[in-house]
Amino acid sequence: MPFCITNVLGVAAISLKNQGLWKFCLYSYNLVKSLVFVNSSLNPFLYAFASRNMCRNMCIRKDCRNPGGVVNQTFNCSTIS
């Protein structure tokens, strides 16, 4: 979101020929790029952690079985440590 806002502000600064806003966009662009990089780098780890916890919780609550009593292959409790 900050990346899109910075881009929109940059376009507005160019369109309005506002030097102060343009300088702000240039200075904040590196910070915003850094935030985007950190967010993109952490996302796979956060999703993997959340997925493992979700799977573990589903196995504990439902005992890896659907209402028909057949083992659900999606949540294999034996592979979760």
C-alpha positions as CSV (number, residue, x, y, z in Angstrom):
1,M,0.0,0.0,0.0
2,P,2.7,2.6,0.8
3,F,4.4,1.8,-2.6
4,C,1.1,2.6,-4.5
5,I,0.6,5.8,-2.4
6,T,4.1,6.9,-3.1
7,N,3.7,6.3,-6.8
8,V,0.4,8.2,-6.9
9,L,1.9,11.1,-5.0
10,G,4.8,11.1,-7.5
11,V,2.4,11.3,-10.4
12,A,0.5,14.1,-8.7
13,A,3.8,16.0,-7.9
14,I,4.8,15.8,-11.6
15,S,1.4,16.8,-12.8
16,L,1.1,19.7,-10.4
17,K,4.8,20.6,-10.8
18,N,5.1,20.6,-7.0
19,Q,8.8,20.5,-6.2
20,G,8.3,19.9,-2.4
21,L,6.0,16.9,-3.0
22,W,8.4,15.5,-5.7
23,K,11.4,15.7,-3.3
24,F,9.4,14.0,-0.6
25,C,8.5,11.2,-3.0
26,L,12.1,10.8,-4.0
27,Y,13.4,10.7,-0.4
28,S,10.6,8.3,0.8
29,Y,10.9,6.0,-2.3
30,N,14.0,4.1,-0.9
31,L,12.3,3.6,2.5
32,V,9.1,2.3,0.8
33,K,11.2,0.0,-1.4
34,S,12.9,-1.4,1.7
35,L,9.5,-2.0,3.4
36,V,8.2,-3.8,0.3
37,F,11.4,-6.0,0.2
38,V,11.2,-6.9,3.9
39,N,7.5,-7.7,3.6
40,S,8.0,-9.9,0.5
41,S,10.9,-11.7,2.2
42,L,9.0,-12.5,5.4
43,N,5.7,-13.6,3.8
44,P,6.8,-17.2,2.9
45,F,8.0,-17.8,6.4
46,L,4.9,-16.3,8.0
47,Y,2.6,-18.3,5.7
48,A,4.5,-21.6,6.4
49,F,4.3,-21.0,10.1
50,A,0.6,-20.1,10.0
51,S,-0.1,-23.1,7.8
52,R,1.7,-25.6,10.1
53,N,-0.2,-24.2,13.1
54,M,-3.5,-24.3,11.3
55,C,-2.9,-27.9,10.2
56,R,-1.9,-28.9,13.7
57,N,-5.0,-27.3,15.1
58,M,-7.3,-28.9,12.6
59,C,-5.8,-32.4,13.3
60,I,-6.3,-31.9,17.1
61,R,-9.9,-30.6,16.7
62,K,-11.1,-33.0,14.0
63,D,-8.8,-36.0,14.5
64,C,-8.0,-35.8,10.8
65,R,-11.4,-37.2,9.9
66,N,-14.3,-35.7,7.9
67,P,-17.9,-36.1,9.0
68,G,-18.1,-39.4,7.1
69,G,-15.3,-40.9,9.1
70,V,-12.9,-41.2,6.2
71,V,-9.3,-40.0,6.8
72,N,-8.8,-36.6,5.2
73,Q,-5.6,-36.7,3.2
74,T,-5.3,-32.9,3.4
75,F,-4.5,-33.0,7.1
76,N,-2.1,-35.9,7.7
77,C,-1.4,-35.8,11.4
78,S,1.6,-38.2,11.2
79,T,3.6,-35.7,9.1
80,I,3.2,-32.8,11.5
81,S,5.8,-32.5,14.2
